[in-house]
């Protein structure tokens, strides 16, 4: 079955991990059992050591939970994909989906379900109709970034020697912090085991201070920022000012701390309105600390470099971001708008276009066209999904998910791990907990989308027969705050997971 190699490999890894757990189970259980029994054993020995006379206790029956199990329970989860699994019958799929894919109040749901291997449409409710998709737009951005930039690419943040200032050019120097598209910078040391904070300003500052020391320079130093990589307006005019004020997004720059947040643990509320200067200020503070022992002084305040650094400017330090595939995973899991818009601009730059809002939307459309996904009637107003002017059909989303799971461009497989897992991770972590959808927990993988009158869910699932299915459900013009709409989408995806619909 063409296109299931990536899924099969993932399942082989899971199977291997399970077998390893089974092999290790007796040892682990024995260790726990010994630890549990150690306390009562110590209590029996203690009287002999203290000299207290007590009669020996009678035999104690160990409770059942301390006994070694006679057999391992069978794990409940997705089995290996079958190359001979039957394709579901469209009439049966529709019979199961139609009763649950219903709105709570106003509005309508559209939807498409396809067999991933063959592309056969198994369910189609107005699937070609244009819809506002909310954050499902990030699936298009993920595909474009992985194709245009590459899953293993990294973004570089550099500190380079800037022009000297002062009388005769000898009184002070400038250090230019050059933004290369990494908006996940951390303020401290580089954390190579993380995505957010993979590249750290403290590490960059130490490299820079050491380079200046070797050059015999002690200061004063003025820090400037070069954010010229991104062009055009920093805010997309298609965004609501209310969303910007609420912190759903912020002005775009090619360098930022914590995805342009003051605190990575606080994901709502105000954001820095000039993340380039904010990052420059944090770097200047780290440079001051790193250079203090060598007498390096750093001037107060951070400015912007006029123009670009000289082509032969000495590189004083550099740090690398997490890979694009890791950033795509984070974007899909957390639905981060700032990161999505940054990846869109970087995709445009990688394709030779302007790293602007318009460049990002054009790059997404071009990459989809190159994938062979029809874009007729599609409107891409932004690449994060905040804009109400976006128009994409459920059929187009299903085709994108199919390209990711089963298409010929294997670079897209890097996005598979970013789909939130029902009831477990990301934006689906607190869903699939009621009776109508609990059976889909751990099985459904899907990107969510939510605006005031819009919800969407697009992803993939393996049905009860072992067939890989892709789906997209989109609700528009919904009653704001209606409680039943998300459960309806979750229940619909759960129906597919349970479907032995051949």
N, C-alpha and C positions, 0 to 999 in steps of 0.2 A: 504494500500500500504506500504509494509515494507520499512523501511529506510527513511521515510519522517518525522519522529517524530521531529527531531531537526529543520527542516525547518518550520514545522507547528508551533512549539513553538515560533520560532522567529516571525512568522507572527502574532500569537496571541498577542505577546507583541506589535507589530506595530499597530495592530488593536486597542488594548487597549489604546495606546498612542493617536491614532487618535480620538477615542471616547472622551477621556479626553479633547482633544483640542476643539472638537465640543462643549462639555458642558461648557468649559471656554470661548468660543468665544464671547458670548454676553457681559460678564463682561469686557473682554479685549478690545473689540471694544468700549464699553461705556467709558472706561478710556481714550482711545486715543481720542475719540470724544470730551470729556469734556476738555482735554488738548488743543485740537485744537481751541475750541470755547472760551477758557479762555482769550486769548489775545484780540480778538475783544470785548469781554464783558468788560474787564478792560479798554479798550479805551473809551467805552461809559460811564463808571462810573467816569473816571478821571476828566472830566470837572467839575462835581459837587464838587469834592474835592478841586480843584484848584481855583474855582470861575470864570472860563472863561465861558462866555455866548456863547452857540452855539445852533443852532436849532437842534431838535431831528432828527436823520437820518430816512429815510424811511425804510420799510421792506427790508431785504437783503435775496436773494435767495441763500441757501447753495449749493455749488457745489456738483455734483453727488458723488465725491470721499469721501465727508464727511457724506453722508447718510448711515444709517444702511442698509446693504444688505437684500433683501427680502428672499434670500436663499443662502446656502453655495454651492460653486462650488464643483463638484465631483472630488476627488483627482485622479490623474493619476499615477498609479503605479502597482505593482504586487499584484494581488488578492490572496486570500487563495488558497493553493494547493487543487486540487480536487482529490479525491480517484477514481473517475470514469472518469477522463479526458482521452480522446482517445490517444493512442500511435500514434505518427506521422507515416505517410507512407514513407518508405525509398525512393521510387521513387520520391515522391514530395519534400522531403528534398534535394535530389541530384539535382533535377531540379532547385531549388532555390539557392543552394550553388555553383554549378559548374560555373555559369557566373561571380560570384564575387570573388571566391577564385582563383585568378590569379596573377602571379608575375608581377612586373614591371621590365622588362628586363630579365636577366638570372636567373637561378635557378628554383627550384620547391617547391610547397607546398604539404605536406602530411596532412591528417586530419582524425579524427574519431569523430563521434557523437554517443552517446548512450543514451537510456532511462535509467535514474538513477535507477528506481525501479526494472526493470526486467533485465537490462543489454543488452537488444536487441540493436544490432548495426543498426543505422539508416543511417549512412553515413560512407563510408570507401574508402579513396583514399590513397592507399599504406600505410595503417595504421600500418602494421607490420614492415615497413622499419626502420632500425636504422638511427637516425638523431642526429646531434649536437643540444642540446636543450637550450643552454645558461642558463639563470637564472630560467627556469622551473625546474631545478634540485632542487631548494629550496622546491618544493612541496614534493619531496621524503624525504628531510631532515626534513621537518615539521612532516611528518608522523612518521619517525623514532624517533624523539625526544619526541613526545607526547606518543608514545608507550613505549619506553625504560626508559625514565625519569619520565614521568607522567605530566599531564597538570598543576597540583597544586604544583609541586615541586619548590623549590627555591634554589639558590646557596648562600653559606655563605662565606663572606670575614671576616677573623679573624685577630686580633692582639694578639699574644701570647708572653709570657716571653721567651726570648732567653738566651743563656749562658752568664754569667758574664764575663767581660774581665778586663785586668789590673792586677797589682800586687795582688797576693793572691785572685784574683777574686773579689776584693772589690771596685775597682776604678770606674767602670762604668757597665752599663747593656746594653743588646740589646733587642730591640722589633722587633719581626718578623711579617711582614705583609704576611699572608698566602692566596694565591690565590685559590679560590674555583670554578672558572668558570664564575664569574660575570665580563663581559667586558663592562657593561653599568654603571659602577660606576660614580658618580658625585663628583666634588671636594668639594661641600658645604654640607649643612645639607641634611639628607635623605628626599626625596620628595616622600612620600608614595602614592601620587595620580598620579605619573608618572611611566613610564617604564624606560626611560633613566634618570638615576640619582635617581632611587628608593632607592638605598643604597648610602649614602654620606660619603665621607672621613672625613668631619668635625665632623659628628656625631660619627664616629668610633674613631677619635682622642680624642674627649671629654671623651668618655668612658675609653679610655686607660689612659689618664692623670689622671682621677679620681681614677682608679685602682692603679696607681703608687703612688698617693698621700696617699691613704689609707694604702698602704704598707710602707709608710714613706720614699719613695725614691724621691730624687729631681734631680738626674742626675749626670753626663751627660749620655744621652741615644744615642745609635747608632741604626738606623733603617736598618734592613735587609729585603730582600724579599725572599719568598719561592714560586717559580713558578714551582715546581717539578711535579705538577699534570699532565701537558702535557709532552709527551715524543716524541722522534724522531725529525726530522727536523722541524724548525718553519715555513719554507716555503715549499709548495708542489712543487716538481720538475716538475709537469705537467703545472705549471703556466708560462706564458710568463714574462720574466724580465721587458718588457715594461709595462705590466699591473701593476706590483708591483711598478715600478718607478712612474707611473701615479697616484698611490694611490687607485687603485681598491681594493687592499688588502694589508696587512702588515704581518710581522712575527707574528705568533700566540703565545699568552701567556694566562694563565688562569686568568689574571686580567688586566683590562685596563680601562682607562677613556674614556667615550663617544664613545664606540665601536672603540677604538684606533684611535681617531681623536684629533687634537689639540684643535679644536673648534667644538662643536656639530652643529653649524649653517653653517659650511663650510664642505661640503660633497665631495669635489673634492680636488685634489692636494696631497702634501706629507702628510704622516702619521708618527707617532712615530715608529722608527724601533726597539725599545725595550720598549714595553708598560708596562712591569713589573717594570722596573727601573723608568720609567716616573711616574707611579702610586705611587711607593715608595717615590719618591721625593715630590710629592704633599701631600702624607700622612705625611711625616716628617715636612713639612711646617705647616700643620694644627696642628700637635702635638706640635710643638714649640709655636704656638699661644695659644693653649688650656692650656698649662702648664706654661705659662709665669708668671701668677699671683701667682702660687705656687712655683716659683723658679726652675721649671724644665728646664733643658737645653738639647738641641738636637744637636748632632754632625753634622757637615757638611758632605754631601755625603751619598749615599746609596749603600750598598753592597748586594751581594747574599749570602744566607745561604748555607753552604756546608752540604749536606745531608738533613735531615728532622728535624723539631723540636722534642724534646722529647715527648713521648706519654703522659706523665703526665704534660706537660708544662701548666702553668696557663694561662687561657684565660683572656685577659685584656679588650677585647671588641669584638663585632661582629655585623655585619649588614647583612640583607637579601636582595636578589635581588627581582625584580618582578617575578611573576610566569612564568614557562616555557610557558604556553599558551599565556601570554602577550608578551613574547619575540618572540614567533613564529609569532604572529600577526605583531609585528614591523618588523621582518625579511621579511615577505611576502609583507607588505605594501611598505617598502622602498627598498627592494631587497638588504639588507646589506650583503656583502660577508663575512666580518669579523665575524659578528654575526652568519651567517650560518655555517661557518667552526667551530666556537666554539661550537654551539649546536650539530654538528656532533661528535666532540670529546667527549663532555659530554654524548652523547648517547652511545658512545662506552664504556666509563668508567662505566656508569650505568649498562651496559650489562656484565661487567666483563672483557672487553677487554682493550687494551692499548689506552690511550687518545692521539692518533697520527693521522696523515693524513690517513695512511693505516687503522688504527682502525676505523676511521669515515666512510670510504667507505665500509668497511666490515660490519659495523653495519647497514648501510642503506640497503645494499643488504639482510642481514639477516632479518631485520624487514619487508621488502617487501615480502620476502618468507614466513615469518610467517603469513602475512596477506592473503596469498593465491594468490598474484599477480605474474604471471609468470615473471621471470627475465632472461629467456633464451635469449642470444644474447646481453643482456644489459652490457654496460661497464660504471663503475662509477670511474672516475679518480679523481674527487673532489666532494664536496657536496654543492658547491656554484654555479657552472655553468661556472666558468671562463675558465676551461680547455677545449680545443678543442678536447681532446681525449674522452670526454663523448659521449656515444652512447645510446640513449633511443628512443623507438618508440612512435608515437602518441597514439597507442592503450594502451601502458603501462601507459602513463600519464592519459588517460581517465579513466583507471581502478583505478588509485590512487585517482583522483578527486571523482570518484564514491564511493570509500571506505570512503572518508572524508564526503561526503554528506549523504550517504545512507547505508554504510556498518555496520556490526554487532558490530564493536569495537567503542563504543560511545566516547572513549577518543579522537578520531580524529575529532569529531564535534568542538572541541576547535579551530580548524584551520579555520572554516568557516568565522569568522569575519575578518581574515587577508587578504582574497582575495580583492584586490583593486576593487572599484566600478567604473564602466565606467563613465567618466566625472566628478567624484566627489572626489575620494580619491586615495592616493598612486601613483603608477606609471601609473595609468590610469586617473589621475586627469586632465591632459591636452589633453586627447584624446576624441573621440566621440563628436566632435564639428562641423563636416561638414555634408552636406546633406545625405551622404551615410550611416552614422552611428549614427546620432544624436538621432534617435528613440531608440537606445540601451542604451543611457545615463541613469544611475540609475538602469538599469535592469541587465546588464551583470556584472558578478563577475569573475575576471580571473587574473591569474598570468602572468606577461609579461616576456619576455626574449629577450635580444638584444646583439648581438656581431656584428662584422664588416660585415659578410656575412650571419648572422643568425638572424631570429626573430621567436618568438613563443608566443602562447597565449593558455593557458589551464585553463578551469574554468567551470562554471555552469550558467544556466539561466532557468527561467520558461517561457515556450512558451505561446502563446496567448490562448491556451486551458486549461492552468493550469498544464501542464506536466513538471516535472523537467528533464532537459536534461544536460548531461555533455559532454564536448568537448575538443579536443586538436588539434591545427593547428600549424605546424612547417614548416618554410621556411629555406632551406639550399642552399649554393652556389649562394646567391643572389648578384645582382649588388650593390656594396657598394654605399650608399648614395641615392639609388633610392627612390623617394618620395612616390611611390604608394603602397609599400608593407605593411606598418602598416595600412593604411586605408583599404586595402583589408582584412586583418584579422579582423579589427573592424567591417567592413561591414558584414563579414561572421557571426560573433557572433550576430550582429543585426538581420540578417535574421532569426536566430533561435528564438530570442525573439519575433519576429512578426509572427512566423510560427503557423498557424492553419492548419497544414499539414496532417490532418487525412483523 
